[in-house]
Amino acid sequence: MTTFSLLARPCLLAATATTVAALAAPASAQQVVPGKPALSPAPQTSAQSTKAEALPAPIDLRQRYPKDSISSVETADKAIADAKSERNAIEARFKTEERRCYRQEFFANKCRDLAKEQRRLALNQVREVQIEAERYKRHAAVIKRDSALAEKRKQEPADAQARAASAAAHASKMGAKQQEMQRKQQTTENQRDERESAYAEKLRKAEERQRKVAEKKTKKEERRRKKVQAQADKDKPPSPPQQIEPTKR
């Protein structure tokens, strides 16, 4: 290797780094070196320029959500939504920057490496905010669950007492209902016995009445028969006198 090559390598590396930094920075931020024209980005078409302008501006999530500043589930949900939106915006800006790097004639790989590093740093910031928000939500869920369990345990004695009172009231109600059913059943049985007794008495009286009628009829028939017999005996002609035969000696 020649002496010229050894001397030229540091200069070449320095020039490379300067050029990459200049390409990565926006045109308004590039420094103009006296005596040298400012580096300009590769020309873009009108459609590409419009698309680049339409990309959302980067936001500093850590500035919006400082560390340990998330103190409610609503804020955590908002931080997670912002993290998702910013992650999509970071990927969109990276793709745009990557296309710009590919259009460069020199140092395209360096440009892409720088864009990847910028994306990594931005995603790390987004990830930190999202992790903190998700951690808060998990912690809030645990607190809510523990609070619900504590409230449930607190209510258990009262619930047990209420259940016991309800069971006692139910048992008393069922006992009263059972007694009422037994009373009605006894009343029904008594009424049935009374009806059966009344019906039996009715049958007995009817039979007694029929017996008396039959006796009366029998007596009447006997009187009529006797009367007829008496009349017949009265109307019967007298028997002729019997002749007395002489006694033989």
Order of alpha helices (4+ residues) and beta strands (2+ residues): alpha-alpha-alpha-alpha-alpha
